[in-house]
Amino acid sequence: MQCLKFVVALGLLMGTWAQINVLRPECDSPEAEEAAVAAQDFLNSQHSHGYKYALNRIEDIKIITKLDGEKTYELEIELLQTDCHVLDPTPISNCTVRPKVQTAVEGDCDVVLKNVSGAWTVTAFKCKTDESTEDICLDCATLLSLNDTKALDFVQASLGTFNNMTENVTFSLLEVGRMSSQIVSGGPIYLAEYIVAEANCTGDVCEPLNAMATLGICSAKGLNFQHTVDCKMFPNMINVLDSNSTAAASPAFHVHTSNHSMHGLRHHKLTARHDPLSLLSAESAESAESAEVVPVAPAADPVPATDPSQAAPVADPAPVADSASDSSNSSQLPEIVFKRDVAAVVADTPAAHAAPVPLVPVCPGRIRFFD
């Protein structure tokens, strides 16, 4: 009976083997780039606080193709925080990545996508967001907790200064983006970035208006009693779409006050995960199904071999790297489909008559900003 069970299981497994093909294209190939940008746009659309993140590097990519043509992409990407808030409709391509001296924030994400007839759909992701303390100078500003009481008092003082400069319009604090302190010749000063919304005030109580409210971002520097503040209003946000096909900017309001519980966080994190079990199932589909791994090597002219003994040895297939998995429960998020005009990229194996081409590492890809 045990033998019969083994034969049946082996038969099912072998039947699945023939249905899976795994490609390992170059991380900087057009197809990998399109998939990574789709993942970047989706992650930004799920990120409801803080700033947008830009793609810095494609760490790894696997494309699993079934006989019916369905493609599943497993990506490992690195993102960097920009100076554009998630409520700012500025396209991510026009946003500036924060330099290291401003305490850069990095997101490392594993993303599973599908591509059906040119439509990208993210089915699962898992992200870890950390700040970088490399190349921080002694006189550089140091990030403070988003619930730092004294820094929040400075934010309110600078907002009061801005409201005194406006006529017939009052703005209320919508969200604190970043707060930091810096040592200068006269002692420590505060630097803050925060989002404001046009508000309706009754006495000392102000509430943001509805979705039609004017929104903007303010930058302040100094102390409670002496500071500078500059606020720039966002363009009309109704039905705004990112030019890179991200989801429409959300007008959802989340007010931060001094008693807002941020648990000592010094920056806004990307959404941590969505359906991480799909990350594990995608890996299982590859490893348990003896997927035929086809590394995509750069094209090269065939080299004639007059002596069979002189022929170049056949390179082993590139190893399949497992993505990190997480079995934690997650909140269910709606799938967002990204429509793109993507030229088909066909990965061909070397012709049978050509001499074997030694495989070279094709991942990770290029660094767009800094390492």
Secondary structure as UniProt FT lines:
FT   HELIX           2..17
FT   TURN            18..19
FT   STRAND          20..24
FT   TURN            27..28
FT   HELIX           30..46
FT   STRAND          51..66
FT   TURN            67..68
FT   STRAND          71..85
FT   TURN            86..87
FT   HELIX           92..94
FT   HELIX           100..102
FT   STRAND          105..116
FT   TURN            117..118
FT   STRAND          119..131
FT   TURN            134..135
FT   TURN            138..139
FT   STRAND          142..143
FT   TURN            146..147
FT   HELIX           149..165
FT   STRAND          170..184
FT   TURN            185..186
FT   STRAND          187..202
FT   TURN            203..204
FT   STRAND          205..208
FT   TURN            211..212
FT   STRAND          215..222
FT   STRAND          227..233
FT   TURN            238..239
FT   TURN            243..244
FT   TURN            258..259
FT   TURN            263..264
FT   STRAND          273..274
FT   HELIX           276..287
FT   TURN            288..290
FT   STRAND          292..295
FT   HELIX           308..310
FT   STRAND          337..339
FT   TURN            352..353
//
